[in-house]
């Protein structure tokens, strides 16, 4: 699971604060191209700039977007030259407190996501075992129960918006249980994360409310520990502050929300719109794994991830990178790099098949921890299985060309996924 980021919805200044000549022709990192046809945008970037592209973020902030597979591999493998240390950013004097992308880029904070080096390793030693101890069979049970509950709410009417009524709520409801929240608080957590990911003026207040939820959870688990991630983190023998626990719990939950939701919706979309998968819809399970892997290569939920910061002046992909420059990881673009595609296919046949060398979960020391990947896969696969078992004749309720993607270069997901199906009874009616 990789951390989600806000969509760009605020006014944009085109005055780049750096004055860096390399960014004079920078590509604006917003606009309809990312929403409609990101591959065309990446092809144009590759043609005009090569594997490392000067880009401009909202507010005119300069950055480098790494879209070459090999270059991204190098950046994520070299933690000394390209650490994930946001404190190194040379643009901090220009960043306003209400910048909409601040929750995504972050500030230097004592957390798993925004720390570097030994401090990051200290947090990982606590968080990774807490996630690893989650029982996969229990996760699947949670997912089946909650997926049935969501489908019960729509199954009798024969129509649904799968994004709003299934794909987005399912991961956060499962994660809320795993972290330690009672079910009645899961819906509130889902609303907070939606506001946070959508960006704009609500992002900052949503971040604050998110922290308040986690602070209350910590107090509850200190009073009454349980078999959950928060309790296991609190039981870890090394000392952490309440702020550290809170920030780490926020990172775990946020990182697993929209990327997993988009993995589900992008996979279902593929199965409903591509002939290769449509033929197996009746049985469902045979094509689920294929669809999910295809999405991680071709339509990966986290398209761009922040970030790395150059520790010193260097060269990368033919570009001169200055100390303190921000490098954005173009995971989606790197997966479609023609150089790596040729190597995978050998010049013939499918570009990847079941190959798992995609960068959907990033790479290197800060790659999404394996237990988190496993949890995301269980949620996505189980959710799709339950959906297709319960609604076997699921079909789109709009033309494919009318489907709309989220207006963000960072996340690749559907804003809605209207479907139609034969009305069926609820699980309560069947018992």
HUNORGI-V231452 format. One record per residue. N is the residue number from 1. RES is the residue in three letters. SS is DSSP state (~ for helix, > for strand, _ for the rest). BURIAL is I if it has 16 or more other C-alpha atoms within 10 Angstrom, else O. Layout:
# HUNORGI-V231452
N,RES,SS,BURIAL
N,RES,SS,BURIAL
This chain:
# HUNORGI-V231452
1,UNK,_,I
2,UNK,_,I
3,UNK,_,I
4,UNK,_,I
5,UNK,_,I
6,UNK,_,I
7,UNK,_,I
8,UNK,_,I
9,UNK,_,I
10,UNK,_,O
11,UNK,_,O
12,UNK,_,O
13,UNK,_,O
14,UNK,_,O
15,UNK,_,O
16,UNK,_,I
17,UNK,_,O
18,UNK,_,O
19,UNK,_,O
20,UNK,_,O
21,UNK,~,O
22,UNK,~,O
23,UNK,~,I
24,UNK,_,O
25,UNK,_,O
26,UNK,_,I
27,UNK,>,I
28,UNK,>,I
29,UNK,_,I
30,UNK,_,I
31,UNK,_,O
32,UNK,~,O
33,UNK,~,I
34,UNK,~,I
35,UNK,~,I
36,UNK,~,I
37,UNK,_,O
38,UNK,~,I
39,UNK,~,I
40,UNK,~,O
41,UNK,~,I
42,UNK,~,I
43,UNK,~,I
44,UNK,~,O
45,UNK,~,I
46,UNK,~,I
47,UNK,~,O
48,UNK,~,O
49,UNK,~,I
50,UNK,_,I
51,UNK,_,I
52,UNK,>,I
53,UNK,>,I
54,UNK,>,I
55,UNK,>,I
56,UNK,>,I
57,UNK,>,I
58,UNK,_,I
59,UNK,_,I
60,UNK,_,I
61,UNK,>,I
62,UNK,>,I
63,UNK,>,I
64,UNK,>,I
65,UNK,>,I
66,UNK,>,I
67,UNK,_,I
68,UNK,_,I
69,UNK,~,I
70,UNK,~,O
71,UNK,~,I
72,UNK,~,I
73,UNK,~,I
74,UNK,~,I
75,UNK,~,I
76,UNK,~,I
77,UNK,~,I
78,UNK,_,O
79,UNK,_,I
80,UNK,_,O
81,UNK,_,I
82,UNK,>,I
83,UNK,>,I
84,UNK,_,I
85,UNK,_,I
86,UNK,~,I
87,UNK,~,I
88,UNK,~,I
89,UNK,_,I
90,UNK,_,I
91,UNK,_,I
92,UNK,~,O
93,UNK,~,O
94,UNK,~,O
95,UNK,_,O
96,UNK,_,O
97,UNK,_,O
98,UNK,_,O
99,UNK,_,I
100,UNK,_,I
101,UNK,_,I
102,UNK,~,I
103,UNK,~,I
104,UNK,~,I
105,UNK,~,I
106,UNK,_,O
107,UNK,_,O
108,UNK,_,O
109,UNK,_,I
110,UNK,_,I
111,UNK,_,I
112,UNK,_,I
113,UNK,_,I
114,UNK,_,I
115,UNK,_,I
116,UNK,_,I
117,UNK,~,O
118,UNK,~,O
119,UNK,~,O
120,UNK,~,I
121,UNK,~,O
122,UNK,~,I
123,UNK,~,I
124,UNK,~,I
125,UNK,~,O
126,UNK,~,I
127,UNK,~,I
128,UNK,~,I
129,UNK,~,O
130,UNK,~,I
131,UNK,~,I
132,UNK,~,I
133,UNK,_,O
134,UNK,_,I
135,UNK,_,O
136,UNK,~,O
137,UNK,~,O
138,UNK,~,O
139,UNK,~,I
140,UNK,~,I
141,UNK,~,O
142,UNK,~,I
143,UNK,~,I
144,UNK,~,I
145,UNK,~,O
146,UNK,~,I
147,UNK,~,I
148,UNK,~,I
149,UNK,~,I
150,UNK,~,I
151,UNK,~,I
152,UNK,~,I
153,UNK,_,O
154,UNK,_,I
155,UNK,_,I
156,UNK,_,O
157,UNK,_,O
158,UNK,_,O
159,UNK,>,I
160,UNK,>,I
161,UNK,>,I
162,UNK,~,I
163,UNK,~,I
164,UNK,~,I
165,UNK,~,I
166,UNK,~,I
167,UNK,~,I
168,UNK,~,I
169,UNK,~,I
170,UNK,~,I
171,UNK,~,I
172,UNK,~,I
173,UNK,~,I
174,UNK,~,I
175,UNK,~,I
176,UNK,~,I
177,UNK,~,I
178,UNK,~,I
179,UNK,~,I
180,UNK,_,I
181,UNK,_,I
182,UNK,_,O
183,UNK,~,O
184,UNK,~,O
185,UNK,~,O
186,UNK,~,I
187,UNK,~,O
188,UNK,~,I
189,UNK,~,I
190,UNK,~,I
191,UNK,~,O
192,UNK,~,I
193,UNK,~,I
194,UNK,~,I
195,UNK,~,I
196,UNK,~,I
197,UNK,~,I
198,UNK,~,I
199,UNK,_,I
200,UNK,_,I
201,UNK,_,O
202,UNK,~,O
203,UNK,~,I
204,UNK,~,I
205,UNK,~,O
206,UNK,~,I
207,UNK,~,I
208,UNK,~,O
209,UNK,~,I
210,UNK,~,I
211,UNK,~,I
212,UNK,~,O
213,UNK,~,I
214,UNK,~,I
215,UNK,~,I
216,UNK,~,O
217,UNK,~,I
218,UNK,~,I
219,UNK,~,O
220,UNK,~,I
221,UNK,~,I
222,UNK,~,O
223,UNK,~,O
224,UNK,_,O
225,UNK,_,I
226,UNK,_,O
227,UNK,_,O
228,UNK,_,I
229,UNK,~,I
230,UNK,~,I
231,UNK,~,I
232,UNK,~,I
233,UNK,~,I
234,UNK,~,I
235,UNK,~,O
236,UNK,_,O
237,UNK,_,O
238,UNK,_,O
239,UNK,_,O
240,UNK,_,O
241,UNK,_,O
242,UNK,~,O
243,UNK,~,O
244,UNK,~,I
245,UNK,~,I
246,UNK,~,I
247,UNK,~,I
248,UNK,~,I
249,UNK,~,I
250,UNK,~,I
251,UNK,~,I
252,UNK,~,I
253,UNK,~,I
254,UNK,~,I
255,UNK,~,I
256,UNK,~,I
257,UNK,~,I
258,UNK,~,I
259,UNK,~,I
260,UNK,~,I
261,UNK,~,I
262,UNK,~,I
263,UNK,~,I
264,UNK,~,I
265,UNK,~,I
266,UNK,~,I
267,UNK,~,I
268,UNK,~,I
269,UNK,~,I
270,UNK,~,I
271,UNK,~,I
272,UNK,~,I
273,UNK,~,O
274,UNK,_,O
275,UNK,~,O
276,UNK,~,O
277,UNK,~,I
278,UNK,~,O
279,UNK,_,O
280,UNK,_,O
281,UNK,_,I
282,UNK,_,O
283,UNK,_,O
284,UNK,_,I
285,UNK,~,I
286,UNK,~,O
287,UNK,~,I
288,UNK,~,I
289,UNK,~,O
290,UNK,~,O
291,UNK,~,I
292,UNK,~,I
293,UNK,~,I
294,UNK,~,I
295,UNK,~,I
296,UNK,~,I
297,UNK,~,I
298,UNK,~,I
299,UNK,_,I
300,UNK,_,I
301,UNK,_,I
302,UNK,>,I
303,UNK,_,I
304,UNK,_,I
305,UNK,>,I
306,UNK,>,I
307,UNK,>,I
308,UNK,>,I
309,UNK,>,I
310,UNK,>,I
311,UNK,_,I
312,UNK,_,O
313,UNK,_,O
314,UNK,>,O
315,UNK,>,O
316,UNK,>,O
317,UNK,_,I
318,UNK,_,O
319,UNK,>,I
320,UNK,>,O
321,UNK,>,I
322,UNK,_,I
323,UNK,_,I
324,UNK,_,I
325,UNK,_,I
326,UNK,>,I
327,UNK,>,I
328,UNK,>,I
329,UNK,>,I
330,UNK,_,I
331,UNK,~,I
332,UNK,~,I
333,UNK,~,I
334,UNK,~,I
335,UNK,~,I
336,UNK,_,I
337,UNK,_,I
338,UNK,~,O
339,UNK,~,O
340,UNK,~,I
341,UNK,~,I
342,UNK,~,O
343,UNK,~,O
344,UNK,~,I
345,UNK,~,O
346,UNK,_,O
347,UNK,_,O
348,UNK,_,O
349,UNK,_,O
350,UNK,_,O
351,UNK,_,I
352,UNK,_,I
353,UNK,_,O
354,UNK,_,O
355,UNK,_,O
356,UNK,_,O
357,UNK,_,O
358,UNK,_,I
359,UNK,_,I
360,UNK,_,I
361,UNK,_,I
362,UNK,_,I
363,UNK,_,I
364,UNK,_,O
365,UNK,_,I
366,UNK,_,I
367,UNK,_,I
368,UNK,_,I
369,UNK,_,I
370,UNK,~,O
371,UNK,~,I
372,UNK,~,I
373,UNK,~,I
374,UNK,~,O
375,UNK,~,I
376,UNK,~,I
377,UNK,~,I
378,UNK,~,I
379,UNK,~,I
380,UNK,~,I
381,UNK,~,I
382,UNK,~,I
383,UNK,~,I
384,UNK,~,I
385,UNK,~,I
386,UNK,~,I
387,UNK,~,I
388,UNK,~,I
389,UNK,~,I
390,UNK,~,I
391,UNK,_,I
392,UNK,_,I
393,UNK,_,O
394,UNK,_,I
395,UNK,>,I
396,UNK,>,I
397,UNK,_,I
398,UNK,_,O
399,UNK,_,O
400,UNK,~,O
401,UNK,~,O
402,UNK,~,O
403,UNK,_,I
404,UNK,_,O
405,UNK,>,I
406,UNK,_,I
407,UNK,_,I
408,UNK,_,I
409,UNK,_,I
410,UNK,_,I
411,UNK,>,I
412,UNK,_,I
413,UNK,_,I
414,UNK,>,I
415,UNK,_,I
416,UNK,_,I
417,UNK,_,I
418,UNK,>,I
419,UNK,>,I
420,UNK,>,I
421,UNK,_,I
422,UNK,_,O
423,UNK,_,O
424,UNK,_,I
425,UNK,_,O
426,UNK,_,I
427,UNK,~,O
428,UNK,~,O
429,UNK,~,O
430,UNK,~,O
431,UNK,_,O
